[in-house]
């Protein structure tokens, strides 16, 4: 779940600022809700103490007024930031995809249909726009709310606190199971939605031919099939998740029952005051409300992640390699068949050719010239094995640094120095050492190739 949060957070880019503001507003919203408890606490305490005058009523009303006003303002601000973040998260990615499409290589649409691309830019990114910030804020806010109440109950009465901790653990276990189920089903659901958009576009674009040649049946069957597949994917997801959603609700309700029952037992046995008994029941209901608030969004978490993955797939490294191929630039791996990344020896992509010696590299360059092929060739030289960094770890750091650069408005020639400095700070200097060794390694290879070319 944490990795999913991080993936969506990195995808948000410069909108992380607005999501952060929304989460902070959500936290203060929970704080203002605490004034309701304070009002209840004060009222019950006054009634038990026989203080039933106007002063008590006005004080309780004042606390409620602060709670209502503060909750309304913070909720409005939180939703405003969510809306802003969602809109620009999707808009920025649509612009990035549009820019990428200006330079796609020949053959791109052999593997990627225009309908699928349209589906990503519409249905998929629409899900990101409307759901992603809401899921992040609601789940984080609900968990923060539940954590605050759990700590309060533990401090107030450890016996009831243990029940709450155990119930929360069970609830989170069910939520984790729901997330895993959703992870298996979400990609299929998203693909079926993109295919549905593709089928609708195909039908609309061919409407003239459909009418002219009476092809309504064939085109309609394809569209009906796409609709049926999408409906089946959504129904399958609901049916798989419904039992777990019922289990979540049952766990929350049983927690309320268990806390209330134990409070009554402690009260009737003289080990808890009536006032404390009532307050424990109230806090229990507010706690489970926060848990349910977070839990109801957990099934959507993987749906959002799947949407993010689909959108990112259009902006991957593969297109860069295809672009180089289109412009006649061969990518050569020095002593490797895999394209090396900046801080690691692996990227998951193959190079065009592997060459193992500087002499062979020089010969390949001269052969290219003799054949009248213009342009250069890209020689990729992997970092020495002993200085290579963990692939997953360094890419998380790079994504974090890029997001921070966007947030600070850093661009142009200032970007690379900033990123290198930020990455080395996050890695504690390890990336700087790797970078230095990479430069040394490239310098050695470049000088060796230069010697061979001069002969």
TORKOL-4160 file (C-alpha; in steps of 0.2 Angstrom, whole numbers, padded with zeros to 4 digits, m for minus):
455
<pt num="1" X="0000" Y="0000" Z="0000"/>
<pt num="2" X="0014" Y="0012" Z="0004"/>
<pt num="3" X="0022" Y="0009" Z="m0013"/>
<pt num="4" X="0006" Y="0012" Z="m0021"/>
<pt num="5" X="0005" Y="0029" Z="m0012"/>
<pt num="6" X="0022" Y="0033" Z="m0017"/>
<pt num="7" X="0019" Y="0029" Z="m0035"/>
<pt num="8" X="0004" Y="0040" Z="m0036"/>
<pt num="9" X="0013" Y="0054" Z="m0026"/>
<pt num="10" X="0027" Y="0054" Z="m0039"/>
<pt num="11" X="0015" Y="0054" Z="m0053"/>
<pt num="12" X="0007" Y="0070" Z="m0046"/>
<pt num="13" X="0023" Y="0080" Z="m0049"/>
<pt num="14" X="0021" Y="0098" Z="m0046"/>
<pt num="15" X="0004" Y="0095" Z="m0039"/>
<pt num="16" X="0011" Y="0087" Z="m0024"/>
<pt num="17" X="0010" Y="0104" Z="m0015"/>
<pt num="18" X="m0009" Y="0105" Z="m0017"/>
<pt num="19" X="m0011" Y="0087" Z="m0011"/>
<pt num="20" X="0000" Y="0091" Z="0004"/>
<pt num="21" X="m0011" Y="0106" Z="0008"/>
<pt num="22" X="m0027" Y="0095" Z="0006"/>
<pt num="23" X="m0020" Y="0082" Z="0018"/>
<pt num="24" X="m0015" Y="0096" Z="0031"/>
<pt num="25" X="m0032" Y="0103" Z="0029"/>
<pt num="26" X="m0040" Y="0086" Z="0032"/>
<pt num="27" X="m0030" Y="0084" Z="0048"/>
<pt num="28" X="m0036" Y="0101" Z="0055"/>
<pt num="29" X="m0053" Y="0095" Z="0050"/>
<pt num="30" X="m0051" Y="0080" Z="0061"/>
<pt num="31" X="m0045" Y="0092" Z="0075"/>
<pt num="32" X="m0060" Y="0103" Z="0073"/>
<pt num="33" X="m0071" Y="0087" Z="0075"/>
<pt num="34" X="m0063" Y="0085" Z="0092"/>
<pt num="35" X="m0072" Y="0100" Z="0098"/>
<pt num="36" X="m0088" Y="0090" Z="0096"/>
<pt num="37" X="m0081" Y="0078" Z="0108"/>
<pt num="38" X="m0076" Y="0092" Z="0119"/>
<pt num="39" X="m0094" Y="0099" Z="0119"/>
<pt num="40" X="m0101" Y="0081" Z="0123"/>
<pt num="41" X="m0088" Y="0079" Z="0137"/>
<pt num="42" X="m0092" Y="0096" Z="0144"/>
<pt num="43" X="m0111" Y="0094" Z="0143"/>
<pt num="44" X="m0111" Y="0076" Z="0151"/>
<pt num="45" X="m0099" Y="0082" Z="0165"/>
<pt num="46" X="m0110" Y="0097" Z="0168"/>
<pt num="47" X="m0126" Y="0086" Z="0169"/>
<pt num="48" X="m0118" Y="0074" Z="0181"/>
<pt num="49" X="m0112" Y="0088" Z="0192"/>
<pt num="50" X="m0129" Y="0096" Z="0192"/>
<pt num="51" X="m0124" Y="0112" Z="0182"/>
<pt num="52" X="m0139" Y="0114" Z="0170"/>
<pt num="53" X="m0139" Y="0133" Z="0169"/>
<pt num="54" X="m0138" Y="0144" Z="0153"/>
<pt num="55" X="m0119" Y="0146" Z="0155"/>
<pt num="56" X="m0117" Y="0128" Z="0152"/>
<pt num="57" X="m0128" Y="0128" Z="0137"/>
<pt num="58" X="m0119" Y="0143" Z="0129"/>
<pt num="59" X="m0102" Y="0135" Z="0132"/>
<pt num="60" X="m0107" Y="0119" Z="0124"/>
<pt num="61" X="m0115" Y="0128" Z="0110"/>
<pt num="62" X="m0099" Y="0139" Z="0107"/>
<pt num="63" X="m0088" Y="0123" Z="0106"/>
<pt num="64" X="m0101" Y="0116" Z="0093"/>
<pt num="65" X="m0100" Y="0132" Z="0083"/>
<pt num="66" X="m0081" Y="0132" Z="0083"/>
<pt num="67" X="m0082" Y="0113" Z="0077"/>
<pt num="68" X="m0095" Y="0116" Z="0064"/>
<pt num="69" X="m0087" Y="0132" Z="0057"/>
<pt num="70" X="m0069" Y="0125" Z="0057"/>
<pt num="71" X="m0074" Y="0108" Z="0049"/>
<pt num="72" X="m0084" Y="0117" Z="0035"/>
<pt num="73" X="m0069" Y="0129" Z="0031"/>
<pt num="74" X="m0056" Y="0115" Z="0032"/>
<pt num="75" X="m0067" Y="0103" Z="0022"/>
<pt num="76" X="m0070" Y="0117" Z="0008"/>
<pt num="77" X="m0051" Y="0121" Z="0007"/>
<pt num="78" X="m0046" Y="0102" Z="0007"/>
<pt num="79" X="m0058" Y="0099" Z="m0008"/>
<pt num="80" X="m0053" Y="0114" Z="m0017"/>
<pt num="81" X="m0035" Y="0108" Z="m0017"/>
<pt num="82" X="m0040" Y="0091" Z="m0022"/>
<pt num="83" X="m0049" Y="0097" Z="m0037"/>
<pt num="84" X="m0035" Y="0108" Z="m0042"/>
<pt num="85" X="m0022" Y="0094" Z="m0040"/>
<pt num="86" X="m0033" Y="0082" Z="m0049"/>
<pt num="87" X="m0036" Y="0093" Z="m0064"/>
<pt num="88" X="m0018" Y="0098" Z="m0067"/>
<pt num="89" X="m0011" Y="0081" Z="m0063"/>
<pt num="90" X="m0021" Y="0075" Z="m0078"/>
<pt num="91" X="m0019" Y="0091" Z="m0089"/>
<pt num="92" X="0000" Y="0090" Z="m0087"/>
<pt num="93" X="0001" Y="0072" Z="m0092"/>
<pt num="94" X="m0010" Y="0076" Z="m0107"/>
<pt num="95" X="0001" Y="0090" Z="m0113"/>
<pt num="96" X="0016" Y="0079" Z="m0110"/>
<pt num="97" X="0008" Y="0065" Z="m0121"/>
<pt num="98" X="0004" Y="0077" Z="m0134"/>
<pt num="99" X="0022" Y="0084" Z="m0135"/>
<pt num="100" X="0028" Y="0066" Z="m0136"/>
<pt num="101" X="0016" Y="0062" Z="m0150"/>
<pt num="102" X="0025" Y="0076" Z="m0160"/>
<pt num="103" X="0041" Y="0065" Z="m0161"/>
<pt num="104" X="0035" Y="0047" Z="m0161"/>
<pt num="105" X="0045" Y="0036" Z="m0173"/>
<pt num="106" X="0038" Y="0027" Z="m0188"/>
<pt num="107" X="0029" Y="0011" Z="m0183"/>
<pt num="108" X="0023" Y="0018" Z="m0166"/>
<pt num="109" X="0005" Y="0015" Z="m0171"/>
<pt num="110" X="0009" Y="m0003" Z="m0177"/>
<pt num="111" X="0009" Y="m0007" Z="m0158"/>
<pt num="112" X="m0001" Y="0007" Z="m0151"/>
<pt num="113" X="m0018" Y="0011" Z="m0158"/>
<pt num="114" X="m0025" Y="0029" Z="m0159"/>
<pt num="115" X="m0040" Y="0023" Z="m0150"/>
<pt num="116" X="m0030" Y="0016" Z="m0136"/>
<pt num="117" X="m0020" Y="0032" Z="m0134"/>
<pt num="118" X="m0037" Y="0042" Z="m0134"/>
<pt num="119" X="m0043" Y="0030" Z="m0121"/>
<pt num="120" X="m0028" Y="0034" Z="m0110"/>
<pt num="121" X="m0030" Y="0053" Z="m0113"/>
<pt num="122" X="m0049" Y="0053" Z="m0109"/>
<pt num="123" X="m0055" Y="0039" Z="m0098"/>
<pt num="124" X="m0039" Y="0034" Z="m0089"/>
<pt num="125" X="m0033" Y="0051" Z="m0085"/>
<pt num="126" X="m0051" Y="0056" Z="m0081"/>
<pt num="127" X="m0050" Y="0043" Z="m0067"/>
<pt num="128" X="m0034" Y="0051" Z="m0061"/>
<pt num="129" X="m0041" Y="0068" Z="m0061"/>
<pt num="130" X="m0057" Y="0064" Z="m0051"/>
<pt num="131" X="m0051" Y="0049" Z="m0040"/>
<pt num="132" X="m0032" Y="0050" Z="m0037"/>
<pt num="133" X="m0031" Y="0065" Z="m0025"/>
<pt num="134" X="m0048" Y="0060" Z="m0016"/>
<pt num="135" X="m0041" Y="0043" Z="m0013"/>
<pt num="136" X="m0024" Y="0049" Z="m0006"/>
<pt num="137" X="m0032" Y="0063" Z="0005"/>
<pt num="138" X="m0047" Y="0052" Z="0011"/>
<pt num="139" X="m0036" Y="0037" Z="0015"/>
<pt num="140" X="m0022" Y="0047" Z="0024"/>
<pt num="141" X="m0035" Y="0058" Z="0033"/>
<pt num="142" X="m0045" Y="0043" Z="0039"/>
<pt num="143" X="m0029" Y="0034" Z="0045"/>
<pt num="144" X="m0023" Y="0050" Z="0054"/>
<pt num="145" X="m0040" Y="0052" Z="0062"/>
<pt num="146" X="m0041" Y="0034" Z="0068"/>
<pt num="147" X="m0023" Y="0035" Z="0074"/>
<pt num="148" X="m0027" Y="0050" Z="0085"/>
<pt num="149" X="m0042" Y="0042" Z="0093"/>
<pt num="150" X="m0033" Y="0026" Z="0096"/>
<pt num="151" X="m0019" Y="0035" Z="0105"/>
<pt num="152" X="m0033" Y="0044" Z="0115"/>
<pt num="153" X="m0042" Y="0029" Z="0120"/>
<pt num="154" X="m0026" Y="0020" Z="0125"/>
<pt num="155" X="m0021" Y="0034" Z="0136"/>
<pt num="156" X="m0039" Y="0035" Z="0144"/>
<pt num="157" X="m0041" Y="0016" Z="0147"/>
<pt num="158" X="m0028" Y="0003" Z="0142"/>
<pt num="159" X="m0041" Y="m0011" Z="0143"/>
<pt num="160" X="m0052" Y="m0004" Z="0130"/>
<pt num="161" X="m0037" Y="0003" Z="0120"/>
<pt num="162" X="m0031" Y="m0015" Z="0118"/>
<pt num="163" X="m0048" Y="m0020" Z="0110"/>
<pt num="164" X="m0047" Y="m0005" Z="0098"/>
<pt num="165" X="m0029" Y="m0009" Z="0093"/>
<pt num="166" X="m0033" Y="m0027" Z="0089"/>
<pt num="167" X="m0049" Y="m0022" Z="0080"/>
<pt num="168" X="m0039" Y="m0009" Z="0070"/>
<pt num="169" X="m0026" Y="m0022" Z="0065"/>
<pt num="170" X="m0040" Y="m0034" Z="0059"/>
<pt num="171" X="m0048" Y="m0020" Z="0049"/>
<pt num="172" X="m0031" Y="m0015" Z="0041"/>
<pt num="173" X="m0028" Y="m0034" Z="0037"/>
<pt num="174" X="m0045" Y="m0035" Z="0028"/>
<pt num="175" X="m0041" Y="m0018" Z="0019"/>
<pt num="176" X="m0024" Y="m0026" Z="0013"/>
<pt num="177" X="m0033" Y="m0041" Z="0006"/>
<pt num="178" X="m0045" Y="m0029" Z="m0003"/>
<pt num="179" X="m0031" Y="m0020" Z="m0010"/>
<pt num="180" X="m0023" Y="m0036" Z="m0016"/>
<pt num="181" X="m0039" Y="m0042" Z="m0025"/>
<pt num="182" X="m0041" Y="m0025" Z="m0033"/>
<pt num="183" X="m0022" Y="m0026" Z="m0039"/>
<pt num="184" X="m0027" Y="m0042" Z="m0049"/>
<pt num="185" X="m0042" Y="m0035" Z="m0057"/>
<pt num="186" X="m0039" Y="m0016" Z="m0059"/>
<pt num="187" X="m0027" Y="m0018" Z="m0074"/>
<pt num="188" X="m0040" Y="m0028" Z="m0084"/>
<pt num="189" X="m0054" Y="m0016" Z="m0079"/>
<pt num="190" X="m0044" Y="m0001" Z="m0086"/>
<pt num="191" X="m0039" Y="m0010" Z="m0102"/>
<pt num="192" X="m0057" Y="m0014" Z="m0105"/>
<pt num="193" X="m0062" Y="0004" Z="m0103"/>
<pt num="194" X="m0048" Y="0010" Z="m0115"/>
<pt num="195" X="m0054" Y="m0003" Z="m0128"/>
<pt num="196" X="m0072" Y="0003" Z="m0126"/>
<pt num="197" X="m0066" Y="0021" Z="m0130"/>
<pt num="198" X="m0057" Y="0014" Z="m0145"/>
<pt num="199" X="m0072" Y="0004" Z="m0151"/>
<pt num="200" X="m0083" Y="0020" Z="m0149"/>
<pt num="201" X="m0071" Y="0030" Z="m0159"/>
<pt num="202" X="m0069" Y="0017" Z="m0173"/>
<pt num="203" X="m0088" Y="0016" Z="m0174"/>
<pt num="204" X="m0090" Y="0035" Z="m0175"/>
<pt num="205" X="m0076" Y="0037" Z="m0188"/>
<pt num="206" X="m0083" Y="0024" Z="m0199"/>
<pt num="207" X="m0101" Y="0030" Z="m0198"/>
<pt num="208" X="m0102" Y="0035" Z="m0216"/>
<pt num="209" X="m0096" Y="0018" Z="m0222"/>
<pt num="210" X="m0108" Y="0010" Z="m0210"/>
<pt num="211" X="m0123" Y="0019" Z="m0218"/>
<pt num="212" X="m0117" Y="0018" Z="m0236"/>
<pt num="213" X="m0113" Y="m0001" Z="m0236"/>
<pt num="214" X="m0125" Y="m0007" Z="m0223"/>
<pt num="215" X="m0112" Y="m0012" Z="m0211"/>
<pt num="216" X="m0122" Y="m0008" Z="m0195"/>
<pt num="217" X="m0122" Y="m0026" Z="m0189"/>
<pt num="218" X="m0103" Y="m0029" Z="m0190"/>
<pt num="219" X="m0098" Y="m0012" Z="m0182"/>
<pt num="220" X="m0112" Y="m0014" Z="m0169"/>
<pt num="221" X="m0106" Y="m0031" Z="m0164"/>
<pt num="222" X="m0088" Y="m0025" Z="m0161"/>
<pt num="223" X="m0095" Y="m0010" Z="m0151"/>
<pt num="224" X="m0107" Y="m0022" Z="m0141"/>
<pt num="225" X="m0093" Y="m0034" Z="m0137"/>
<pt num="226" X="m0082" Y="m0020" Z="m0130"/>
<pt num="227" X="m0097" Y="m0014" Z="m0120"/>
<pt num="228" X="m0100" Y="m0031" Z="m0113"/>
<pt num="229" X="m0082" Y="m0034" Z="m0109"/>
<pt num="230" X="m0081" Y="m0018" Z="m0100"/>
<pt num="231" X="m0097" Y="m0022" Z="m0090"/>
<pt num="232" X="m0090" Y="m0039" Z="m0086"/>
<pt num="233" X="m0074" Y="m0032" Z="m0079"/>
<pt num="234" X="m0083" Y="m0019" Z="m0068"/>
<pt num="235" X="m0095" Y="m0033" Z="m0062"/>
<pt num="236" X="m0081" Y="m0045" Z="m0058"/>
<pt num="237" X="m0072" Y="m0032" Z="m0048"/>
<pt num="238" X="m0087" Y="m0028" Z="m0038"/>
<pt num="239" X="m0092" Y="m0046" Z="m0035"/>
<pt num="240" X="m0074" Y="m0050" Z="m0029"/>
<pt num="241" X="m0073" Y="m0035" Z="m0018"/>
<pt num="242" X="m0090" Y="m0035" Z="m0011"/>
<pt num="243" X="m0087" Y="m0049" Z="0003"/>
<pt num="244" X="m0072" Y="m0039" Z="0009"/>
<pt num="245" X="m0081" Y="m0023" Z="0009"/>
<pt num="246" X="m0095" Y="m0032" Z="0020"/>
<pt num="247" X="m0081" Y="m0039" Z="0031"/>
<pt num="248" X="m0074" Y="m0021" Z="0033"/>
<pt num="249" X="m0091" Y="m0015" Z="0039"/>
<pt num="250" X="m0094" Y="m0030" Z="0050"/>
<pt num="251" X="m0077" Y="m0027" Z="0058"/>
<pt num="252" X="m0080" Y="m0009" Z="0061"/>
<pt num="253" X="m0098" Y="m0012" Z="0069"/>
<pt num="254" X="m0091" Y="m0026" Z="0080"/>
<pt num="255" X="m0078" Y="m0014" Z="0086"/>
<pt num="256" X="m0091" Y="m0002" Z="0092"/>
<pt num="257" X="m0101" Y="m0016" Z="0100"/>
<pt num="258" X="m0086" Y="m0023" Z="0109"/>
<pt num="259" X="m0080" Y="m0006" Z="0116"/>
<pt num="260" X="m0098" Y="m0002" Z="0121"/>
<pt num="261" X="m0100" Y="m0019" Z="0129"/>
<pt num="262" X="m0084" Y="m0018" Z="0139"/>
<pt num="263" X="m0087" Y="m0001" Z="0144"/>
<pt num="264" X="m0104" Y="m0006" Z="0151"/>
<pt num="265" X="m0096" Y="m0021" Z="0160"/>
<pt num="266" X="m0083" Y="m0010" Z="0168"/>
<pt num="267" X="m0097" Y="0002" Z="0173"/>
<pt num="268" X="m0108" Y="m0011" Z="0181"/>
<pt num="269" X="m0094" Y="m0018" Z="0190"/>
<pt num="270" X="m0089" Y="m0001" Z="0198"/>
<pt num="271" X="m0073" Y="0000" Z="0189"/>
<pt num="272" X="m0078" Y="0014" Z="0177"/>
<pt num="273" X="m0088" Y="0030" Z="0180"/>
<pt num="274" X="m0104" Y="0032" Z="0170"/>
<pt num="275" X="m0096" Y="0048" Z="0162"/>
<pt num="276" X="m0081" Y="0038" Z="0156"/>
<pt num="277" X="m0092" Y="0024" Z="0149"/>
<pt num="278" X="m0102" Y="0036" Z="0138"/>
<pt num="279" X="m0086" Y="0044" Z="0132"/>
<pt num="280" X="m0078" Y="0028" Z="0127"/>
<pt num="281" X="m0093" Y="0023" Z="0117"/>
<pt num="282" X="m0093" Y="0040" Z="0108"/>
<pt num="283" X="m0074" Y="0039" Z="0104"/>
<pt num="284" X="m0077" Y="0021" Z="0098"/>
<pt num="285" X="m0090" Y="0027" Z="0085"/>
<pt num="286" X="m0079" Y="0041" Z="0079"/>
<pt num="287" X="m0064" Y="0030" Z="0078"/>
<pt num="288" X="m0073" Y="0017" Z="0067"/>
<pt num="289" X="m0079" Y="0031" Z="0056"/>
<pt num="290" X="m0061" Y="0036" Z="0052"/>
<pt num="291" X="m0057" Y="0018" Z="0048"/>
<pt num="292" X="m0072" Y="0016" Z="0037"/>
<pt num="293" X="m0068" Y="0032" Z="0028"/>
<pt num="294" X="m0051" Y="0026" Z="0024"/>
<pt num="295" X="m0056" Y="0008" Z="0020"/>
<pt num="296" X="m0070" Y="0013" Z="0008"/>
<pt num="297" X="m0057" Y="0020" Z="m0004"/>
<pt num="298" X="m0044" Y="0006" Z="m0003"/>
<pt num="299" X="m0053" Y="m0003" Z="m0017"/>
<pt num="300" X="m0050" Y="0012" Z="m0028"/>
<pt num="301" X="m0031" Y="0013" Z="m0024"/>
<pt num="302" X="m0026" Y="0000" Z="m0036"/>
<pt num="303" X="m0037" Y="0007" Z="m0049"/>
<pt num="304" X="m0029" Y="0024" Z="m0048"/>
<pt num="305" X="m0012" Y="0015" Z="m0048"/>
<pt num="306" X="m0017" Y="0006" Z="m0064"/>
<pt num="307" X="m0022" Y="0022" Z="m0072"/>
<pt num="308" X="m0005" Y="0030" Z="m0068"/>
<pt num="309" X="0004" Y="0015" Z="m0075"/>
<pt num="310" X="m0005" Y="0016" Z="m0091"/>
<pt num="311" X="m0002" Y="0035" Z="m0093"/>
<pt num="312" X="0017" Y="0033" Z="m0089"/>
<pt num="313" X="0018" Y="0019" Z="m0101"/>
<pt num="314" X="0016" Y="0031" Z="m0116"/>
<pt num="315" X="0031" Y="0042" Z="m0109"/>
<pt num="316" X="0044" Y="0028" Z="m0107"/>
<pt num="317" X="0062" Y="0025" Z="m0112"/>
<pt num="318" X="0057" Y="0014" Z="m0126"/>
<pt num="319" X="0051" Y="0029" Z="m0136"/>
<pt num="320" X="0068" Y="0037" Z="m0134"/>
<pt num="321" X="0076" Y="0022" Z="m0141"/>
<pt num="322" X="0064" Y="0021" Z="m0156"/>
<pt num="323" X="0067" Y="0040" Z="m0159"/>
<pt num="324" X="0085" Y="0037" Z="m0161"/>
<pt num="325" X="0082" Y="0022" Z="m0172"/>
<pt num="326" X="0071" Y="0033" Z="m0183"/>
<pt num="327" X="0084" Y="0046" Z="m0185"/>
<pt num="328" X="0098" Y="0033" Z="m0190"/>
<pt num="329" X="0107" Y="0033" Z="m0173"/>
<pt num="330" X="0113" Y="0016" Z="m0168"/>
<pt num="331" X="0114" Y="0013" Z="m0150"/>
<pt num="332" X="0130" Y="0002" Z="m0145"/>
<pt num="333" X="0133" Y="m0006" Z="m0129"/>
<pt num="334" X="0151" Y="m0007" Z="m0124"/>
<pt num="335" X="0153" Y="m0024" Z="m0116"/>
<pt num="336" X="0135" Y="m0025" Z="m0113"/>
<pt num="337" X="0119" Y="m0031" Z="m0122"/>
<pt num="338" X="0108" Y="m0020" Z="m0111"/>
<pt num="339" X="0106" Y="m0001" Z="m0111"/>
<pt num="340" X="0115" Y="0005" Z="m0095"/>
<pt num="341" X="0106" Y="0018" Z="m0085"/>
<pt num="342" X="0115" Y="0033" Z="m0077"/>
<pt num="343" X="0118" Y="0026" Z="m0059"/>
<pt num="344" X="0115" Y="0007" Z="m0063"/>
<pt num="345" X="0121" Y="m0005" Z="m0076"/>
<pt num="346" X="0103" Y="m0011" Z="m0081"/>
<pt num="347" X="0088" Y="m0002" Z="m0088"/>
<pt num="348" X="0078" Y="m0017" Z="m0095"/>
<pt num="349" X="0081" Y="m0012" Z="m0113"/>
<pt num="350" X="0092" Y="m0020" Z="m0126"/>
<pt num="351" X="0105" Y="m0010" Z="m0136"/>
<pt num="352" X="0106" Y="m0012" Z="m0155"/>
<pt num="353" X="0124" Y="m0019" Z="m0155"/>
<pt num="354" X="0136" Y="m0025" Z="m0142"/>
<pt num="355" X="0155" Y="m0021" Z="m0145"/>
<pt num="356" X="0168" Y="m0026" Z="m0133"/>
<pt num="357" X="0184" Y="m0016" Z="m0138"/>
<pt num="358" X="0189" Y="0002" Z="m0143"/>
<pt num="359" X="0197" Y="m0005" Z="m0159"/>
<pt num="360" X="0180" Y="m0012" Z="m0164"/>
<pt num="361" X="0171" Y="0004" Z="m0160"/>
<pt num="362" X="0183" Y="0014" Z="m0171"/>
<pt num="363" X="0181" Y="0002" Z="m0185"/>
<pt num="364" X="0162" Y="0002" Z="m0184"/>
<pt num="365" X="0163" Y="0021" Z="m0185"/>
<pt num="366" X="0173" Y="0021" Z="m0201"/>
<pt num="367" X="0162" Y="0008" Z="m0209"/>
<pt num="368" X="0147" Y="0019" Z="m0206"/>
<pt num="369" X="0156" Y="0033" Z="m0214"/>
<pt num="370" X="0162" Y="0023" Z="m0229"/>
<pt num="371" X="0145" Y="0017" Z="m0232"/>
<pt num="372" X="0139" Y="0036" Z="m0233"/>
<pt num="373" X="0128" Y="0035" Z="m0218"/>
<pt num="374" X="0127" Y="0052" Z="m0210"/>
<pt num="375" X="0126" Y="0056" Z="m0192"/>
<pt num="376" X="0134" Y="0049" Z="m0177"/>
<pt num="377" X="0132" Y="0033" Z="m0166"/>
<pt num="378" X="0128" Y="0032" Z="m0147"/>
<pt num="379" X="0141" Y="0022" Z="m0137"/>
<pt num="380" X="0134" Y="0018" Z="m0120"/>
<pt num="381" X="0146" Y="0013" Z="m0107"/>
<pt num="382" X="0140" Y="0005" Z="m0090"/>
<pt num="383" X="0146" Y="0011" Z="m0073"/>
<pt num="384" X="0159" Y="m0001" Z="m0065"/>
<pt num="385" X="0150" Y="m0015" Z="m0056"/>
<pt num="386" X="0157" Y="m0011" Z="m0039"/>
<pt num="387" X="0149" Y="0007" Z="m0040"/>
<pt num="388" X="0133" Y="0002" Z="m0048"/>
<pt num="389" X="0118" Y="0007" Z="m0037"/>
<pt num="390" X="0102" Y="m0002" Z="m0033"/>
<pt num="391" X="0090" Y="0000" Z="m0048"/>
<pt num="392" X="0073" Y="0002" Z="m0039"/>
<pt num="393" X="0081" Y="0013" Z="m0025"/>
<pt num="394" X="0089" Y="0025" Z="m0036"/>
<pt num="395" X="0074" Y="0028" Z="m0047"/>
<pt num="396" X="0063" Y="0032" Z="m0032"/>
<pt num="397" X="0076" Y="0045" Z="m0027"/>
<pt num="398" X="0077" Y="0052" Z="m0045"/>
<pt num="399" X="0058" Y="0053" Z="m0046"/>
<pt num="400" X="0058" Y="0062" Z="m0029"/>
<pt num="401" X="0071" Y="0075" Z="m0035"/>
<pt num="402" X="0062" Y="0078" Z="m0052"/>
<pt num="403" X="0046" Y="0081" Z="m0042"/>
<pt num="404" X="0055" Y="0093" Z="m0031"/>
<pt num="405" X="0063" Y="0103" Z="m0045"/>
<pt num="406" X="0046" Y="0105" Z="m0053"/>
<pt num="407" X="0038" Y="0111" Z="m0037"/>
<pt num="408" X="0052" Y="0124" Z="m0035"/>
<pt num="409" X="0050" Y="0129" Z="m0053"/>
<pt num="410" X="0068" Y="0124" Z="m0058"/>
<pt num="411" X="0070" Y="0122" Z="m0077"/>
<pt num="412" X="0082" Y="0124" Z="m0092"/>
<pt num="413" X="0100" Y="0123" Z="m0089"/>
<pt num="414" X="0098" Y="0124" Z="m0070"/>
<pt num="415" X="0089" Y="0107" Z="m0070"/>
<pt num="416" X="0104" Y="0095" Z="m0071"/>
<pt num="417" X="0115" Y="0103" Z="m0058"/>
<pt num="418" X="0100" Y="0104" Z="m0046"/>
<pt num="419" X="0095" Y="0086" Z="m0049"/>
<pt num="420" X="0113" Y="0079" Z="m0047"/>
<pt num="421" X="0115" Y="0089" Z="m0030"/>
<pt num="422" X="0098" Y="0084" Z="m0024"/>
<pt num="423" X="0100" Y="0066" Z="m0028"/>
<pt num="424" X="0117" Y="0066" Z="m0019"/>
<pt num="425" X="0110" Y="0074" Z="m0004"/>
<pt num="426" X="0096" Y="0061" Z="m0003"/>
<pt num="427" X="0108" Y="0046" Z="m0005"/>
<pt num="428" X="0120" Y="0053" Z="0007"/>
<pt num="429" X="0134" Y="0056" Z="m0006"/>
<pt num="430" X="0133" Y="0038" Z="m0013"/>
<pt num="431" X="0126" Y="0045" Z="m0030"/>
<pt num="432" X="0140" Y="0058" Z="m0031"/>
<pt num="433" X="0153" Y="0044" Z="m0029"/>
<pt num="434" X="0145" Y="0034" Z="m0042"/>
<pt num="435" X="0144" Y="0049" Z="m0054"/>
<pt num="436" X="0162" Y="0052" Z="m0052"/>
<pt num="437" X="0167" Y="0034" Z="m0056"/>
<pt num="438" X="0155" Y="0035" Z="m0071"/>
<pt num="439" X="0164" Y="0050" Z="m0078"/>
<pt num="440" X="0181" Y="0042" Z="m0075"/>
<pt num="441" X="0175" Y="0026" Z="m0084"/>
<pt num="442" X="0168" Y="0036" Z="m0099"/>
<pt num="443" X="0185" Y="0047" Z="m0100"/>
<pt num="444" X="0195" Y="0031" Z="m0101"/>
<pt num="445" X="0184" Y="0023" Z="m0114"/>
<pt num="446" X="0183" Y="0040" Z="m0124"/>
<pt num="447" X="0202" Y="0042" Z="m0124"/>
<pt num="448" X="0205" Y="0024" Z="m0129"/>
<pt num="449" X="0192" Y="0026" Z="m0144"/>
<pt num="450" X="0201" Y="0042" Z="m0149"/>
<pt num="451" X="0218" Y="0033" Z="m0150"/>
<pt num="452" X="0210" Y="0020" Z="m0161"/>
<pt num="453" X="0202" Y="0033" Z="m0172"/>
<pt num="454" X="0219" Y="0042" Z="m0174"/>
<pt num="455" X="0228" Y="0027" Z="m0181"/>
